[in-house]
Amino acid sequence: VQLQACGGGLVQAGGSLRLSCASSGSIFSLDDMTWFRQAPRKQRELVARISSGGRTMYVDSVKGRFTISRDNAKNMVYLQMNSLKPEDTAVYYCNEFDFRFETEYWGHGTLVTVSS
């Protein structure tokens, strides 16, 4: 399984970015997809998750600002990030969990930098 994330960049506070993650080599529609992030000198944290059935969950700090979605026909997961804050600055990682084999896969991160 390979995950390829893109869409990061530099944005001013209050701006928006849309992250995308393409999955290949899995039965994508059966897997949960999650966005994590890791800020400098901090532990990696879960940002948003979407289940195979489309249920979503978010860390409190991004509720109302971020939206996770998926397109099973394209094997893609997205993270729409609005009203960005400097504290959202981090490397964002795409994660896929395969329940059949209880295995998770990680993509390379994409850097999001929010300037104040």
N, C-alpha and C positions, 0 to 999 in steps of 0.2 A: 504494500500500500504506500502510495506517495501522496503527500499533501503539499500544495504550493500556495502560499499566501502572498498577497500583494495588496497595494492600496495605501500603504503608510506614507507619511510625509510630514512636512512642517506646515503647521496651521496656527493662526492666531486664536487666542481664547475667544470662545463664542462661535467658532467656525465648525465646519462639518467635514467628515471624511467617511468613506465607505470602504471597508476592508472586504476582500474576497478571498476565498480559499477553494481551490480545485482539488478534488480527490480522484485518485485513479487506483485501480487494482482491488477494489473492495465491492461488496454489495452495499453501496452507499445508503440506499433507502432503509436499510435495517439498522443502521448505526446511529448512535447519539453523536452530535457534533458540539464541540465546546470551543469557545475562545477564552484563552488565558492571557495574562499579561505579567510582565516582570519589569518593575521600575528599578532604577539604579539603587543598589544596596538594600533592596527589599526582596522578599520571597515572592515566588510566582503565585498569582491568585487567579481564581476562576472569575471571569467577567460575565459570561452568558452561555447558556446551554440550550440547545433545542433537541428534543428527543426525536426518535424515528417517527413518532406519531404527531409531531409538531408542537408538543408542549414546550413552553419556554420558561426559563428562570434567569434571574439577574442578581448580581451582587447589589446590595442596597445603594452603593455610591453611584451607580449608573442607571438606576431605575428612572424611567421617564425621559431619559436622554438617548439611550442606546436601544437598538432593535436588532435582534438576531433573526435571520430567516434562512430558508434553504430552498433549493430547486433540485429535486431528486432527478428530474429529467436531464439536468446538466451536471449532476454530481458536484454541486456548488453550495457553499454556505457563505453567508454575508453577515457583516456587522456594520450597520448604519450608526454612526456616532455623530450626534448633534450636541450643540451647546458645550463644546469641548472646553475642558479646564486644564490649567497647567499640571494639575495632579493626575491627569490622564496620560501624561507622558510615560511611555514604556515601550518595550518590545512586545508585540502582540503575537501570540502563537495559536495556531489552529490545531485542534486535537480531535481525533476520531476514535470512538470506542466500539469495538466489535464484540457484541455479547456472545456470539457463537463460540468464539475462542477466548473470550475474556482477555482481550489484548487491546492495548491502546497504541495509537500512532501519533507522531508529532511531525508538524511541518517546521521548516525554518521560519523564524520570526520576521515580522515586518515592523520597522520602527515608526512610532508615532511620536512626534514632538509638538507640544502645544506651548506657544510662547505667550507670555503675559502682556 
